[in-house]
Amino acid sequence: MPAGAAKHFNNDFREINMQQAASNTNAVFQDVKRAADLADYIEAHSTSKRTKKGASIFFEPAPCCSHKDCFSLFDGDTAYKCHSCGLSGDVFNFAQDILGMSTGDALREVASFAGVTLPDRKKPADSASSAGTKPKPDNRLQQVLEATIAHYQAALAERADVMEWLTAAKPQGRGHKVATLKLMEVGCADGKLAEALGKQGFSLDEVKAAGLYVESKKTPGVWRDFFVPGMVLFPHRLPSGEVAHFTLKDPQKKLDYQLRTENRLDGFLWGNQKAIRGEVVIAIEGENDLASFFDAGYKNALASLGQLSDAQIQWLDAQASGKTVITWFDYDTKWGENGQPPAGMKYTRKTYQRLLRNTNCKVLVASGLMEPGEDPDDWIQKDMESAPKRIQSVLKKAMNPLLWELRVMPADVKEDADACLRYLTEIDYFEFFSLLPELQRDAVIVEMQKLGFSRDGIMGQVKDTYGLLESLVAILDVYNGSTKSDNYKRDCSAAVWDYFRQRGRFFVSGERLCLFYQHTIYTIGDNVPFKALMHREAGLNIKMEVSGFIMEELKALTYSRGDKLSEFGWISLLADETGPVLYLNLKDAANRILKVSCNSVDIAENGTNPHNVLLAESSQMKAFRYDPDVNIAQAMHGIKSLVLDSMACDASQRYLLLAWALSAFLMPITSAKALMKLEGGSGSGKTSAAEVMSLMLYGENMVGRSSTASDYSMAATEPLIIKDNLETDDMNRNSLNFLLLAATGATNIKREQGTQSGVVTEKINCLVAITAIEPFSKPELINRAFIVDFHKKYQRIDFVKDDNARELLAKRDDMLSAWLLILAEKVLPSLGDRAKIIQYIREHHKDFSKDRVSEYLALLVLITRALLKYMPLSNELKLDAGDRQPEYVLLDAWVKYQNEHARMAEQGTNAVLQLIEGLRRVFLIEYSRKQAEAVAADGTFGINQVKLWVELMGVTVWREEVIDGANELKRKQTYYFDAGTQELLSMLNRYGREYGVKVPFSNARQLGVRIANELDTLKRAGWAPSQLKVVHGNRITRWQWTDGGEE
């Protein structure tokens, strides 16, 4: 189990109680947000100045990254966006992401700024008791650590000398702002921690377990605080907000140590680790460097907090896709014994040599732009007024790592050509030169030429740098510059094929001929991405004669030699010794994929993972960044408030909708999947619910109308298709077939383009939701769809659609990350429980109208069981629970709800049932007429008679009086007639002619097949057909029904 997943499910320290965690309602946040002026708030909490350009408000420099011309307000000036570092949000996001506040602190601080009085909430025992106090976490370890931070902060407030050292300008002090110290929660050790925590109810064992109270090495048996008095303490948190580590600074510069490794929280590697969320990340060394960046308004720095470890670099590499990483370590100049480079140089080199191999991130170096011997802390503090602009200037000028190497090369080495070559060879310079794009190589070559190298000499030193372009030039030389020969073209084609085959993967998927190269999938042919690739790697222009030849050769070779991928979708299911393994392509910036298995969620390479799985990327889904350190409780609370609670439908059916949407990540588990039908009148909220599900899965609103052809294409690579306002008149045979294939998990087979006999398959592997006012009219759809009614009476009065959407998008990464961790920990290991759930359905709900999707429903029950820990049943649903488990309470409610809707829909839409019911009405009318005539004649009709009959529609219809076995005083009337299928068809045709009803059956066989298919529907309507005998091959059936009796 990976550390991230283990951390979330550690029952010793992290048992979560969502009811206590949710202390603020959406309504309170909305009231405060409406009252707070975002522009005024930003101006009051930053050094940035407000400017107005036209109708738009800008801030210079950006308060998040100090860049210019990039930070503006939008959406009626209630939201901001930085177009440089990517941060965006509302006033609460600004307080949390830029000022570093928790959610609760942000609410209280913004409310105070806006003059809003927050409601006085009576809280559980472990909640915050007053404004400004953080809610107490649910596990004891975090409670100890939070209390430790508060104690050390209070101790610092009593140490004027330490505060003077922290805030006084250099060289007397460190020069940090008081606001920075508060933001970083800096404190001071006083030797009284254990005593103080004891008074708060914590035991010594709990303080020892946190690593804060230790036995003296000098005096065994004597225990003391781990941090000695006078040390300045820096707490560090995970992005989830959990306290993970403590480091220190000694004003006397005598001691230097940290909290022991075994006491650090799993997953913690860098100071200010949440900075990795930005698009530009600065890698620095120590606490004072980090504090100085904070002083200057830069919150996007990661601090190594000591020697840079391989684990830190590996983590940075895994998180760096789509980002720019700028290393800004100390510009040390003192070399160690035996020629060891200075620490800052070593850290820079280790970092760039790892990240240069990651083709999906950009790495630059800033330290060479300082004066030799400087560190970022000193460099920033020497002029705090100009620091923001100077930082911005350096970040803009940050250089290619190989140019930095030339700049920091020792002067005596530069003067000796042989020494220079030895130096560069020892640091593998030429190996990493080969990884540079062509445009960056030229700048490096120019600088190397200043050291006496020639271009040919440089290229001669580079290992394996002769790329495709050089190979094609060499081939041209062989043919003396002539490009007309077919042999020349074939040799070029072979070179191109070999180059990409060795570095990528050619494959065939359906009608597509594809190349997977550098984490990107290209379609081979006349399209812009592929032509750009050929131009970049081979210098080929499509207008060149040889280019067309190579293109056709690649197509032919791919078709004949490439891998054949029958399932090329966004999700794949495999199995290994640990159980089921799901691979998901969630459009990672580096086109990596997620591997989800029992108790594990890991990032894997697409196409080169252990199972050799290659997945297509959704063309519609927005990029998703998986966070293994996500706070699951907070993320699931977001799903509850923004998704579950936003749906304007029956409370139990909200769980069905949510479980159905989340089952998108488990689609290969079951072949049959229920359609989801959202019904309701105009303004009922059905489309809003569909949009919420779309925003959660896609990151954008995908609700709309689409053609059936596009539906088939999307079904292979998208998790969800939403057909908006698909009414009966809009349904044709093609759209009906698509919906049925989506529900059954079948494959669409069609003729291959350009062939007479070849076929291609289209795998439908997605969920399909339909919104409509009218119910389905086709029984085959009714029996394969979950129906959920939407109505205005269920709508939340405080629901603001646009605000809900913005908050959902802001939290989407956390929500999906949390769900994948729960899926791995709680759902996949429990798949064997589906058999028990299916047995329950078949024993307790024998009349389930949607029994075709019982296996899929069992999967939804497993999903719901995992969700209920974070979103328990409402009090209304709990009243009906009895001794049943909550998931079975919902299951029973779902089945009852679906049966009722199926019965109503069937009665109005099922052709067989409508015609048979028509006959029943005619029979009852005739019996009533005959009884009235008899009573008028002699008053004896039905008295003391056990069996009566009438001749109607060519058959005899009998009525018998039956005594109820449970109540002898109660009598029921049973009616029946005997008829073969041909006779029944004659009756229906006669009924149709006389009453103007269309009979859609042209022969007895067609009618018989439909009756066999609709037996369950007929039985639910009260009919009890049973076969009596076979006469000359004609099956005679007794058609019987019973009316409720009277006493």
N, C-alpha and C positions, 0 to 999 in steps of 0.2 A: 504494500500500500504506500503510495507516495506521501511525502511529508505533508503536502497541502491537504490531501484528502484525510489523512490520519488526524490532523489537527482538528478538523471540523467534527469528527465523530469520537473524540476522546471523552468518554463518559466521566472520567475522573474530574476533569476541569471544565468541560464545556457542554453541560446539559442545558438545553435552551428552553426558556419559557416565553413564548411569544406574547402571551396575554399581558405579562409585565413589561415587555419591551415596547409595546405600542402605547405610548402615553400621550401623543399629540394627534389630533384629528386633522384631516385634510381641510376642514372648514376653518380651523384656527390659522393654519398656514396661509390660506387664501385671504383671510381678513387682514393679516399682517402684511402680506405682499401688496394688497391693494393700497394700503395706507403708506407704504414706504416708497419714497422716490429713489429709484435706482441710481440716477445720475448724481443726486445729492449724496447718497450713501458712498458711492465710489470716490467722489471728490473728498469726502470727509475721512476716508480710510486709506488714502494713497497719496502719493506726491504728484500724481498725474493731473493734468489740467484739462478742463472741459473746453472743447471747441465745437462750433456748429458749422456744418457745410451743407447748405441747402436746408432740407428738413431733417437731416441726420445729425446725431450727436456723436462726436469722436472724443477719445481721451489720448493725450500725448504726454509722455510715452505710454505704451500699454502697461497697466498696473500689474500684469502677470509676468511679462517677459521683457518689458522696457523697450520693445521695438517700436518703430514709428509707423504711422499711417496704416494701422492694422486693427485697432480696437474700436468697435462701434456698437451702438445700441440699436435694437430693432423691436418689432412687435409692440409698437406704441411705447417705446422706450422702457419696456418692462423686462427685457432680456438683452444679454450682451454676447458678443462673439469676437474672439481674437483670431484674425486670419493668419497670424504668424505661428503661434504655438498651439492653436486649435482649441483652447479652453472656451467654453460657452455655458450659458445657463441664466438663471434669474438671480435675484438679490441673495437668496439663500445659498445658491451655488457659489456666489462670489465670496460670501462669508466662510464657507466650508473649504473650497478649493484654493482660494488665493490668500485668505486670512488664516486658514488652518483650524477653523472651529469645528466642533462636533455638531451634529444636527440639532441637539437640544440647545447648545450654546448659541448657535446661529439664530434660532427662533427667538430666544430671549434677548439677544443683542439687537437684532433688527427691530423687534417689537419695542424695545426701549428707545431706539433711535427714532422710530416712527410715532412714538407717543401712544402706543397701544397697550392697554392693560390686559395681560393674559389671564384667562380664567383660573381660579384657584381650584386645582384638581386635588381631590382626596386620593392619595396614592397608596399602593401596596407598601409594605414595610421596607422593602429594599429600594424604593424609588427615591429620587432626589427630593429633599424636604424643603428646599427654598430656591428662589431664583438664583442662577449663577452656579448651582451645584450640579455636577454631572450625574446622571442616573447611575445607580450602582449596578455593575455587571452581575450576571447570574452565577458565575462560578467563583469559588473562593480564591483561587490563585489570582485572578484578575482583580478581585476585591482587595487582596493584600497589596498588589502592585499599584493600584490606583491610590490606596491610602498612603503608600510610600511616597508617591509623587507629591501628594498634598502635604505630607509632613515635611519633606525636604524643601518644598517651596516656602512653607511657613518659616522654616529655619533660616532660609536665605534672607527673608524679610527682616530677620533679627540681626543679621550680620552686615553691618554697614561697611566694614572693611572689605568684605568679599564683594559686595555690590559695587563698591568703588573700583575694585580691581577689574570687574567685568565691564563697567561702563566708562571708565576714564579713558581718554585718548591715549594711544600708544606714544611713547614706550612705557608710560606709567601703568597703563591698564590694557584691556583688550578692545575697548572702543565700541562695544555693542549697545544697541538701543534697548531700552527697557521693554518696548513692545516685542522685540525679538526674543528676549529672555522669557517673556510670558508665553509667546507663541510656541517656543521650544520646551516650555515647562521646566526650565532650569531650576535646580535647587541646590542646597548645600547640606552635606552630611554633618550631624551634630553628635553622633554616638548614642543617641537616645531613641533610635527607631523602634527597637524591640519593645522597650518600655511603653512608648506611645501607642504602638499597635495593640499591645496587651490591654490597654485601657479602652480600646475600641472594640474589644471582644475577640481579637485574633489570638490564637494559641501560639506558643513558642514553636511548636512543631510546624505550624503553617508558615511562620516566618522563616524557619530553617528550610522547609521544602522549596521556598522561593529563592533560596540561596542568599538571603539577606542577613542571616544570623549564623555565624560560623564558630567553630572551636579554634582557639588560638594555637598556632603551631609552636610558639615558644613556651606556652604554659598549658599543657594538656589538661582538660577538665574545665578550663575557663572559656566561656563563650562571650563573643562580642559582635557588634554590628560589622557586617562585611566591609562597608565603606567607612573609613576612619574620619574623625571630625576634621572639618575644614576643606574637604574635597568638594569641588563643584561638580554636581551630578547632571548628566544629560540623559533623560529617558528617551527611548525610541519605540515607535509603534509600527505595527504592520499597516498596510493600506486599509484593513478592516477596522482599525481603531484600537485593536488589542495591544496592550503594553507587552513588548517583546524583549527589551534589553536595556541595560544601563551602562554608560561609559562615564569617565570622569576626566577632569583637568585639575591639576594641583597648582594653585597659585605660587607655591614655593618651588615648583618644578623638580620635586624629589621623587614623587610616586607616579606611576603610570600603569594602571591595570583596569580591567573591566569585569562585569559580571561573568561568572564562570560559564563556559560553553554549555555544560549540561543543564544550566538554568535558563538559557535563552529559549525563546519560543521557536518552534519549528517554522521554517520558512523565512526567518529574518536573516538578511545578508547585508543590507545597506542602510545607512542612516537616511531618513526622509524617503523611504522606499516607495511611497505613493507618487513620487516625481516621475516614475516610469510611465505614468499614464499620459504624459505630454508627448508631443511630436518631436520636441528638441529636448535632449537630456544632457546635463553636464555632469561628468564624473570627476569628483574631487576627493581629497584625502580625509581631513579631520573635522572635528566639531566646530573649531573656530573658523575654518574655511566656510562651513555650512552657515554658521551664524552671520558671517560677513555678507554672504550672498543674500541672506534674508534681510539684513540691514539695508541692502541696496535694492530690495524689492524683487529679487529673483528667488522663486520657490521651486525651480525645476532642476535642482542639483541633488545628486546622489553622493553620499559620503562613505568611503570605504572603512573609516573608523579604525585605522591601523594598517598593517601590511595587507596588501591586496592579494586575496587568495584565488586559487583556481576556481573554487566553487562560486565566488562572486562573479568572475568573468564568464563562467558557463551560464549563470543565471541571466546576466546582462545580454549575452548572445541570444538566449532563448526568448528574451522579451523585446529585442531590438528591432524586429521586423517592422518596416514601414517608418522607422524613426531615424533621426540624425543624432548620433552620440558624439559629443565633443569632450575629449579628455582634457582636463585642466589640473593636472597634478603639479607638485612643486617643481620649480626650475632649479633643481639641485645641481651643484657643480663639483662637489667633492666626491671623487672616485674612491672606492674601497680598495683594500688590499687585494693583490692578485688580479688587478684590473677589473674589479666588479663595478658596474655602472652605478651612479647615484640612484636612490630609491625612486624618485619621481620619473626618471628616465626609464627605469625598469618597469614601473607600473604602466607607463604610456605604451611601451613596446609590447608588453604582454596583452594589453587591451586591443591595440590596433591589429596585431597579428592574428588575433582570434576573430575580430569583427570583419576584417577585410575578406575573409572567406565566406562571410554571410552576404550574398549578393542582394539581399533585400533590405539592407540598412546602409547608412552612410556614416563613416567615421572620420572625424577631423581632430586636429590637435591645436590647443590654444596656448599651452604653457610656453612655447617658444617665443611668444609675443610679449612676454614680460622681460624684465632685466634678469640676467643670470644671477642666481642666488635667491630670487624672490619666490614667495609662495602666494597663493591667491588671497589669503587673509591679509598679509602685509600690503599687497598691491592694491586691494580695495580700500583698506583703512587709511592709506596715506593721503587720500583726498575724498572724503565721503560725499561731498557735494557733487563732484563730477563722476562719482563711481558708477551710477546707472548708465550714463552715456559711454564711459570708457568700457564697461562690460559689454554693452551692445556693440561697440566698435570692434572689440576683440573677437566676439562671436561671429561677426560678419567676416572677419579676416582669418578665422581659424583655417589652418592649412592642411593640405594633404599630408598624411603621416610620413611618406617617404621624402617629402620636401623638409619636413621637421627634422628627420634624421640627418639630412645634410647640414641643416642650420646648427644643430647641437653637436655635431662631430667635433672632437677635440682639435684645437688649432694645429698642434704639431702633426696630427694625422693628415690634415688637409694639405700640408706642405709636402708630403712624400707620397707620390703616386702609388708606389707599391704598398705602402702602409695603408693607404686609403682603400685599395682593392681588398687587402686582407681584412680590414675592419668591416667593410660592407659584406664580404663573404661570410664572416663569422656570425653576423646578425641575420643571415638569410635574406639580405636585402633584395637580391635579384629574383629570388623565388616570389617575393611579394610584389615586386615590380610587374611580374607576369600576370598578376591578378588585376592590375589597373586597367580601366577602359582606355581605348586608344587616345581619347581627348586628354586624359590626365597624364598619360605617358610623356607627351611632348614637353609639358612644363618641367617634368622631372629631368628629362634628357638635357634640356637647356641648362639647368643648374649643374648637372653632372659634367657637362662640357666645360663649365667654368673651372672645374677641378682637373681638367686635362683629359677627360674621357672623350672618345669619339662615338658617334652613333653606332657604327658597326661594332666597335669594341664593347659597348654596352649590351647590344643585342646578342653578341657572342657569349656573354656571361650569363644571360638569362636562360634558365632551365625550362625546356618545354614551352617556350614562348612563341614558337612558330605556329600561329593559329591558322585558321582556315584561309584567311586572306593570303598569308605568306605561302601556304601550300599551293594555292591557285596560281600565284605569281611564278612559283617554281615550275609548275606544269607548263605554263605559257612559255617559259624559257626553253623547256625541252622541245617545244614545237616551233622555236625560233620566232615567236611572236605571232604566229598564224592561228586564227581562231576558226578557220573554215572547216578543218578536218573533223569528221565524225568521231574519230578516235580521241581527239582533243576534248570534245564535248563529253564523251563517255568517261574519260579520265577525270574530268572536272566533276561530273556527276558522282562518280565513285568516291572522290575525295569529300564531297559535301555529305554524302550518305554516311561514310565512315566517321566523319567528324561528329555529326549529331548523334549517330548510333552509340558511339563511345561515351558521349556526355549526356545523352537523353534517352528517349524511348519513342519509337514509332509504333503506332497502333491504329486499328480499324474499329470504329464503333458505329454500327448501323451503316449509314451512307457516308459517314465522315471519315476522312483520312487525316490523321492527326500526328503532331509531334509534341512530346512533352519535354521541355528544355528550360533549365534554370527556373523551376517551379511555375512555369507558365505553359498552358496548353494552346498550341497553335493549330489552326485548320490549314492544311497544305493546299495552296491554291492562290488564285488572284484576289487576295484580300489585303487590306492595309497592314494589319499586324504581322502577317507572314512576310510580306514584301519588305517591311521595315527590318525584320529579323535578318533576312538575307542580305540586305544592304549593310547592316551593322556588322555582321560576322564575316561576310564573304566579299563585301564591296560590290555586290551584284545589283544592277538596275534591271527592272523587268523589261525595259526596252532593248536590252542587249540580247543579241541572238542566242548566246549560250544560256541565258537565264531561262528562256522558255523551254529549252531542251532539258535543263536540270530540273525544272519544275515537273515536267511530265515524267522524267525518270524517277523522281522521288515518289510521285503518285503510284507508279507501277510497282516500285520496290516495296513501298508501304503496304500496298494491297496484297502482294504475294508473300512478303516476309515479315510484315509487322504483326504485333500481338493482336489477337482477336478478342475484343472485350464485349461479351454479351450483355453485361449489366454495367452500363457506364452512367451511373446516376450520382446523386449527391450523398447517398447513404448506402452502406453495404454491411451485411451480416455474415460473420464467419464464426468458427468455433475452434477452440484449442483446449488444452488440458484443464484450463481454469473455468471453462464454460463459454457462453456466448460472448463474442467480441464485435462491437459496433464501430465502424469507421464513419465519421461524419465530416463532410466538407462544409464548414461554416464560413467560408470566404475569408480565411485568414489573409492578412496583407501579404504574406509570403507564400500563399497557396499551400500551406501546410494543412494537415487534417488532424482531427482528434480521434484518438483510439480510446473507446470507453469499454471497459471490461469490469468484471466483478471487483469492487473495491478499488478501482483505479481509473483515473482519467489522465491520459498522457498526450502530449503533442507528438505527432509523427510526420515524417516526410511523405508527401503525396507521390506515389509511384515507386518509391524506394524504401518502403517500410518492410518489416519482417514478413508480412503476408503478401507483399507485392501488390497492394491495393492501389488503384489509381481512380480517383473520383473526379467527376466533373464539378464545376463550380456553378452555383446558382447565378444566373444573369441578373436577377432582381434583388437578391438579398444584400443588405448592407454588411460591410465588414464587421466581424464579431471578434472581440479580443477576450480569450479565455483567461480568467483570473483564478488560479488555484487557491489564493489566499482570501477569497471573497468571504464576507461575513454572511453566512447562510441565513441566519435568522432575519437580519435586516433585509436581505434580498427577497426572501420569501414573503416577508411582510409587505414589500413593494408589490409583489404579484397579487397578494390578497387585496390590497387597497386599490391598485390601479387596474387590475384585470377582473378578478372574481367579483368584487363589490360593485364594479361599474356596470354589470349586466342587468338589464331591466327585465328579469324573468324570475320564475319561482326559485326559492333559495336552494332547493336540492338540485335543480337542473343547472345551476351555475357551476357546481362541482363537475357535473357531466361535461359541460362545455369546456371547462379548463382542462380536465383530464384528457378530453378528446384532442384539444389543441397540442398539449404537451406530448401526446402519443406520437407526434410527428417524428420524434427522435427514436421511436421504437417500431417504425412501420414494417421493417422486414420480419418482425417476430411473428406476425399473423398475416396470412394472405388476404382474408376477408376483412374489410374495414367498413364500418358504417359511414354513410354520408351524414352530414349534419344539416338539417333544415331549420332555418331560423324564420319563423312565421310571425306575422303581426301586421297591423295596419300602418298607415303612414304616420311617422313620428313616434312609433312604438319603441324604438331603440334597437331594432334588429340589425340595421346597417352599422350603427355605432359599435355594437358588440363585435361584428365581423371585422371592423377596422382595428379594434383593440387587439384581437388575435393576430391580425396581420402585422401590426406594429411590433408585437412581441417577437414574432418569428422572423419577419423580414427586415424590421427596422424602418419600414415605410408602409404607406397605405396602398395595398394591392387590391382593394375592393373595386370591382368594375365588371364590365361586360367584355367577353372575348369570344372569338370564333372557336369552333370545335377543333379545327386544324391547329390553332395555337395552343389549345388545351392539351392536345396530345404531345406537342413539343415540350411544353412546360412541365408536364407530369413526370418526365424523366429526370429533371434537374431541379425541381422546386419542391419545397415541403408542403405547400398549401395553395390550392386554387379556390378562389371565392367567386361564385357566379351570382352577381347582384341582380335582384329583381327578375329572376327567371320564372316567369309565370307559365301557365299551361299552354297558352297560345304561342309562346316562344319555343316550346319543346318540339323538336323534330326527331326523326329516327336516328340521325347522327349524334345529336346531343344526348338522346336516351342511351344509345350504345356506349357512349363515353362514360356516362354516370354509372352504368352497370359494370363496365370494366374496372372503373375506379373502386367500386364497392367490393367486387369479387377478387381483385388483385390479378386479373387475367392480363394477357399480353395481346396487344393489337398487332395483327400480321397484315402486311400489305406488300404489293409487288415492288421489287427493287427498281428504282428509276434506271431506264436505259437497257433493261433486260426484258425478255419474254417470259422467263420461267423463274428467275431469282426472286426471293422474298427477303424482306427485312422485318424485324420485330421492334415494337415500341413498348417498353416496359412502363406500365403506369404504376408509379410508386409515390403517390402523394395523397394527402387528405383533400377532400372536396367539400366545401360548404356552399349552401344555396340560401339566399334570402328571397322571400316572396310573401305576397299577401295571401295567395290562394294555396290550398293544400295540393299535394301530388294527386294526380288522377290515375296513375299506373300502379297496380298492386305490386309489381316487381320492384318499384322504387319505395313504396310505402314500407315494405317488409325489410328493406335494407337501409333505412334512414332513421336516425334519431330526430324526432320532431320536438322543438322547443318553442313555446309561445312567448312572445314579447308583448308587453303592455305598459302603458304610461303609469299605471298604478304602482309598478315596481321600481320606477325611476327614482334615483336619489335626488333630493331637492338641492343638494349642494354640488351636484356633478357639473363640472365645467369641462366640456369635451376637449377644447384646445389645450387647456392647462394639463389635463390628464395625459394627453398625448405627448406633450413636451417632457413631462416628468418620466413617463414610461420610456421614452427614447433615451433619456439621460441615464436611466438605470438598467437599460436592456442588457448590457454586458454582464452586470452583476447578477441579474435575474437568470439568464441562461447559464452562466457559470455555476450558480448555486443549484439549478435544476440538474445539470449534468453530474455534479457531485452526488446529489441525492439519488439519481438514477443508478449510478455506479454502486453506491453503498446500500441502497434499500430496495431497488426494483429488480435489477438484474439477478442478484443472488436469490430472489424470491419467486422467480418465474415458475418454479415447480409448484407453487401454491395455486396456480391457475386451475389445476385439475380439481382441487377442493372447491373452488368457487364455481366452476362449471357444474359440478355435482349438485351444489346448493341451488343453482338456478333451475336445474332440471327436476329437482325434487320439490322445491317450494314454488316454482313458477312454471308448471307444466303447460300452461296456456300462453307462455310468452310469445307475443306476436312477432318478435324479431329474433327468433331462435337461430336464424342463419348467421347472426353475428354474436352468438353467445361467447365464443372463444375470445373475440375482440373485447366484448364487454368485461370479461374476466380480467383482461389486461388493464382496462380502465379502473377496475376496482383496486388492483395492485398500485396503480399510480395514485389513486385517491388516498389509499392507506398511508402512503408516504407523505402526501400533502397535509393530511389531517393533523400531523404533529405541529404544523406551523399555522394552520388555519382551521381550528376546531369547529365542530358543529355549533350552529346558533342555538340559543335557548329553546326556540320554537321546535327545531328538529330534535333536540335532546329529549323533549317531552314524550316523543313517540319511540324513543330508543329502547326502553325496557332493559333487558339484559343482553341485547344484541350489540356487537361491535359497531362502532360508528360507520365503517365502510359498508356494513351490511344494512344498516339503516338507510343509507343512500341508495344502495343497490335495490332494495325493496321499493323505495320511492321511485326510482328510475323505471323499473319494470311496470309498476302500476300506472305511472304517468304515460309511458309509451303504449301500453295496452289500450288505455282509454282513447288516446289519439288515433291509434290504428283502427280501433272499432268505429270511431266516428268517420274516419277517412274512407274506410272500406265500405261502409253503408252508403256513402255518397258517390263512390267511384268504381266499385268492383262490378263489372258487367254481369258475371254469373250470379252474384248475390242480388243485384238489383232485379234481375229477371225472375229469379226464384221467389224473392220477396213479393214481386208483383203477383205471381200466382197465388201466394199465400193470402194476399189481400182479397183477391177475387174469390177464393174459397170461403173466407170468413164472411164476406158480403153475401154470398149465396146461402150459407147456413143461417145467417141472420134473417134473410128474406124468407127462407123455407119455414123457420121457426115462427116468424110472425104470421105467415099464412095458416099454419096448423093451429096456432093458438086462437086465431080469429074464427076458425071453423069449429073446433070442438075442445080446444084448450088442453089437448093431451100430448102435444109435441115434446118429446124429451122426457116425459114423466115415466119413471120406472123402466126406462130403456137403457141398456148397457151400451149398445152400438147403434149409430145412425150413419147414414150415407147420403151422398148426393152424386149425381152424374154431372161432370163438368169437364170441359176441355177434352172430352173423349176418354176419361178415366173415372174410376170410382174413388171418391175421397171419403175415408171413414173417420168417424169421431167416436172416441171411447172416453168414458168417464172413469178415471183412475183415482183410487183413494191414496192420499199421501201417507207413506209408511211412517213418517215422523209425527203425523197428526191425523188421526182417523176421522176427525170432523172436517178435515180439509180435503176437497176434491179438485182434481185437475182434469183439464180437457186435453186429450192427445189426439192429434190429427195425423193421418198418413195416407199415402197412395203409393202404388207399385207401378214402376215404369222402367222400360229399357231406355238407353240413351237416344235411340231414334224416336221413341214415343215422346220422350221429354222434349226433344227438339221440335217435334210437331206441336206440342202444347205451347212452347215458347213462341213459335212462329204465329200460331193462332192468336195468342195474347198480344203479340206485337202488332198484328194487323188490326185487331179490334180496338186497341188502346193507343195506336200511333207511336209505338216504341220500336226503335231500331234493334234488331237482333244481329249481332256481329259474327254469328257462327254459320258457316256455309254447309257443314256436314256434321254427321253424328260423331265422327272420330275427333274432329276439332273440338267439339263441345266436351267430349269425354276427357280429353287431355287437360282442358282448362278446369274442369270440375276436380280432377285428381290433384291439380296444382293448388286449388283453392279450398280443399277440404277443411283445413284449420280455420279459415275465414268463415266458412259456412257453419262450423260447429260453434264458433264464438257468437254467431248470430242466433243460435238456438236450434239449428237444424241437426238431425242425427241420421244421416244417410247410412244405410247398411245393405250389403249385397245379399239377396235372397237365394237366387239360383241362376243358372245359365240355361237358356232354352234356345236350341239351334244356334249356339254361338253368341246369342244376345244376352248380355248380363242384365238381369232384372234387379233393380235397386228399390228398396223401401225408403221413401222420403218421409220423414216424420218430424213433427215438432210438438211441443207441449206448452200450453198457456198456463199462467199462474192460476191456482185454484181459489175457490171461495169456501168459507165455512157456512 
